[in-house]
């Protein structure tokens, strides 16, 4: 009886999770896995502490974005369009399209390469094309609720990364020490990895996605009501739980990827990982077939989860900018522009993988664009959340402003460091 109550309670709790969980899980995409794998391979357990440092920062910004969506029933792009100078909006548009498309391209390439490792007789490009077609059909044919539910359960694939360290010989005392005592090396290479981890964890496209998904959730509820729904205090409470669980989940996965590569690859003398397939191949002789296949399956699952979020974010940005009909719950004929942008982003991303453009270079360029736009967007989000004209009674409290301010400082420092390292 108690077991049944626990299962029932867990089911109710899981049903309250939605946009926050999807956002957090999608942050651990194949390109993110490559970044975390390189951090672990190059510096062992030295960057484990970053998973816990970035959690409150990431959660605070995503909570603000979600609160904007609930309080205004508008996406972040719509807010920028109505309350800020036009150049801010167009600058975000200019930087977002290439950054997100390159990210999509790198993810598609990673999925194809890893699938080729599992089935070596099939060319990686064939897998990349197959995944692209599958994702495009899935996004266009299924309504928002179906997509949200599939993405939510697909997020569970990421838990495979929590298993891998237990399949290898892990020094748990060293892990505990590295988790709580920050390790910093004052050199270009180490600081470059820190910038990469920070930029991968707190990405601008997630701000747009989170805000818009809260609006989609409100619209979904509105379908079954005769009056306009105004977000209740319970919705805000559930939203905060959803965000905290989603961001904790994201950082937990990040922690275990660094732990796996740090304790297995670095210890095995492998210190250079440029792609996810390299990480999977390197694991096989050191941790066994099970770790190899789990790591590879996780990459494919995260790609299937992250690419709809990346392409959806971009399409919402364009649609809100030009006042096009939009929404993942709409049919293709009633939101053609919205779905055409999704199709273009997937096809251009795929073409990049087939034109011989290095996925690593795509990640570097997208990281630069994310790094340059993130501080500006974070500053605007904090400003929006302190504007009573926009937010009403749901303006920031002291805690949100402190955490937001720290995040802004971190991301500004990351942007400056990124420019310094590149130029």
N, C-alpha and C positions, 0 to 999 in steps of 0.2 A: 504493500500500500504506500509506504514511504517512498519506495523507488518510483512508483507511478506518479506520485506528486512531484518528485524531483524532475522527472522527464517532462511532465506537463509544465512545470515552472520554467524549465529550460526552453521549451518550445515557445512559450509566451514571450520570454526574454529575447529569443532569436528573431521572433516576428517583429519586435520593435526596432531591430537593427535594419538599416537600409543604406541611405546615401553615404553615411559616415564610414561604414564597414567597406563598402564598394570603393570609396575614394582611397581609404587607407591601403586596402589590398592592391589596388591598381598602381599604387606608388612603387610597389616592388615588381616592376616589369622587367623583361629580359635585360634592358639597358641598365636598370638599377642593379640587377643581380651581377652584371659584369663589373660595375663600379665597386660593389661590396666585395666581390671575389678578389679584385685587384688589391683592395685595402687589406684583406686578410692574408693573401699570398705574399705581399710585399713587406708587411709590418707585423705579421703574426697576429697576436691578440691585442696589439698596441692601439687599435682604434675601436675596441669593443665598447668603451665608455661613451662613444658618440651616440649610440642607440638610445641611451637614457637621457642624455643632455638635450637631444633634438625632440624628444617626445613632447614635453610641455610646450615648446615653442611651436611645433607643428600643430598640436591640438588647439592652441589658443587662436591661431590664424584661421584654421578651418572652422572653429566654433563661431568666429566673427562672420565668416562668409555664410555659414548656415543661418545665422541669426538675421543677416541682411535679407536672405531669401524669404524667411518666415515673416519678418516684420513688414516687408515692402511688396511681397508677391511679384518681385521682379528679379531678373538675372543681373549679375554684376555689370555686364556690358550695357544693359538698359539704364542702370544707375549712372554709369560713366557718361552715357549719351545725354541724359537729361540734366545732370548737375555739374558737369565738368567741361572744360574747354574741349572743343572738337579734336585738337591736336593730340590730346592725351589718348582719346579713343583710337584714332588712326595710328598712333605710334604703337599701341598695344596690338592692333591688327597687323601692322607691318612686321612686328617681331614675332608674333604668335604663329603665323602661318608657316614660315620656314622651320621654326624650332619644333613645332608639333609634327610636321610632315617628316622631318629628318628623324625624329624620335620614333615615329611609326615605322619608317623604313628600317631603322636599326632593329626594332623589335621583330618585324617580319623576317629579316635576315637571320636573327638569332633563333627564332622558332624553326625555320627551315633547316638550318645547320644542325640543330640538336635532333630534329626528327630524322635527319640523314644518318646521325650517329646510331640511332636505334634501328633504322632500316637502311643500311648502307647501299643496298642495290638501287634505291630510288634517289635520283638527283635532288640536291637541296633546293634548287630552283623550282622543281615540280611541287615540292612541299610548300614553298613560299606562295606560289600561285594558288594552290589548293586552299591554304589557310585564308588568303585574301578573299577568294570567292565565297568561302564558307562564312566568313565574318560579314561580308557585304550582304549576303542573303539573309543572315540572321538579324542584322540591324534593320533592314528594310521591311522584312516580312512580319516580324513579331512586334506586338505593342509594348509600351514602356513597362507595364507590370510584369510581363513575361520576361523581358530582358533583365529587369532589376532582380527578379527571383533567381534567374539562371546565374547572373553575375555574383549574387550573394553566396550561392552554394558553391560556385566555382572558386570563390576565395578560399575555401577550405583546402584546396589543392596545396596552398602555400604551407600548410602544416607539415608537408613532407620534409621541409628543411629543418624542422625541429627534431626529426628522427635521425638524420644523418650523423650528427656528432656522437650519438650513442652506438653507432656501428663501428666507430674507430676508437683507438686508445686516446682518451682525452684527459689531460691533467686538470681536474676540476678546481683544485686549489689555485692554480695559476689563472684559471678562467675567472674565479671570484675576485682575485686581486686586480686583474686587468679591467674588470667591470666597474669597480668602485674607485680606482685610482687613475686619474687621467694621465695619459702618456703623450707628451708633445716633443717633437724634434724640430728645432728651428732651422729647417732647410727647405729649399724650393720643392723637393719631391714630396716630403711629408705634408707640408702645408697645401700643396696641390691636391693631394688625396683628400684632405679635410674639406677643401673647397668643393671637390667633386661629390663627396658624401652629403654635404650640406645642400648643394644645388639639386642633387637627385632626390633628397628627402622633401624639401620644401619647394615644389615646382609650381609656377604660375598657372598652368592649365588646370591644376586641381582646385584653385580658387574659383575659377569660372564654373567648373563642373559642380562643385559642392553647392554653390548658391543656386544654380539652375535646378539641380535635383531636388532641393527643398521646395522650390516652386512647383516642380512636377508632382511631388508628393501631395501638395495642397490641391492641385488641379485634379489629381486622381480621386481624392476624397470628395471634391466638389461634384463629381459625376453623380454621386448618389444622394445629394442634398438639394433641397429646393431653395435654400438661402445661401448667400455668399459666406464661405467659411473664413473666419479670422482665427489665426493660430492661437490656441489656448495655452495656458501656463503648463498644462500637461505635455503638450507638443514640444514646448521649449525644453522641458525637463528630459523628455525622451530623446530629443535631438542631442542634448549634451552627453547623455549616456552613449548614444550611437557614435558620436564623434570620438569620445574618449576611448571606447572599445575599438573602433576602427583604427585610430592612430596608434594605440598600444599594440594592436595586432600587427600593424605595418612595421613598427619598430622591433617587435619581437622576432619577426621573420628576418629583418635586416640583421639583428643581433646573431641569429643562428647561422646565417650565411657567412658572416665574418668569422664566427666561431669555427664553422666547418672548414673554411679555406685557411684560416689562421692556424688551426691545430693540426690539419692534415697536410695541406700543400706546403705551407711555409716550413713546417717541420721536416717535410720530405725534400727540401731543397729547391722547390719550385716557387719562384718569386716574381714571375711575370705572367699575368693573365690579361689578354686583350679582349677576349670574347667569351661568351657563356659556354660554347662548345669546348674551348680549351680547358675551362674549369672542370667540365664533366669528364673529359678525357683524362685529365691529370688525376682526378679522384679515383679512377678505376683501379689502377695498380696499387694505390696506397690504401684505399678504404674498401675495395671489393665491388663486385657487380651490383649489389643491392643499392649502395650509395650512388653509384654511377647512374643507374636507371631512375632512382628517385629524384636526383638532381635534374636529370634531363626532362622527366615528366613535369616537374615543377616549372621549368622554363616555358614549356608549351602551354600549360595551364595559365600562367601569369600573362602570357602574350594574348591569349584568348580573352582574358579579363581586362587587360590594360588598353588594348587597341580600340575597343568601342568607347572607352572613356576619353582617350586622346582625340579620336575623330569626332565624337559627340561634342566635346568641349569646343573644338574649332568651329563646328557647324552652328552651335548656339551663339558663338561670338559673332559670326558673319550674319546670321539670321536676325539677331537683335540689333545689329548695326544698321541693316538695310530694311528693317521692318518686314521681313519675310514670314509667312506662316511657318511655325516650327513645332517640334515636339516628337519624341520617340513613340508617342501613342497615336500619331496621325498616320494615315495611309500615304503612300508615295504621291498619288495624284493631288492630294490636298496640301502637300508641303514639298514640292519638287525641288526648290532651291536648297532647302535644308538637307535633303538626302543626296542631292548632286554634290554638295560640298563634302559630305562624308565619303562618297564614291571617289571624288577627285583626290582626297587626301590619302585614301587607301591605294589607289592606282599609282599616284606619283611616288608614294613610299615604296611600293613594289618595284617600280621602274628603277629607282635608285639602287636597289639590291641587284638588279639585272644589268645595270650599266657599269658595274664594276666599282661603284663608289664605296669606299671602305666604311663598314658600320661604325668602326672606331672614330673615323673622321666625322661621321654624322653625329655621333654622341658629343664629340668635342664642340662642334659648331652649335648644336642645340643647347649644350650647357652654357656656352657664352651668351646666347640670346636669353636663356632663362635667367642667368646670373645678372644680366643688365636690367631686365624688366622686373624681376622679383622685388627689389627694394622699393621701386616706384609704386608698384601695385600694393605692397604691404603698407606703405605710408598712406595711400589713398583709402585702403580698407579701414585703417585705424581712424582716419579723418571721417569717413562715412559713419562709422560706429560711434562717433562722438557728436554727430550732427542730429539734434532733436527734430529738425525739420524733416529729415529722412527716416529716422529710426523711432521717433516718438519716445515712449517710455523704455524702449529696449536699447538704450545707449550703453556704452561700455561702463563697467565698474572699474575700480582701482586695479584689481588683479588682472583684468584683461588688458588694461593700458600698460601695466608694468611688463607683462609677458610679451605683448605686442611690440613694445619699445625695445626690449632685449632682442627679439627676433629681427627687428628692423636694423639694429646695430650689427648683429651677426651677419645678415645677408648683405648689408652695405660693405662690411669688411670683406666678405667673400667676393663681391663684385670687383672691388678695388684690387684684391689679390689676384683674381682671375685675369684682369686686364694687365697687371704687372707681369704675371707669368707668361701671358701670351705675347706681349709686345715689348 
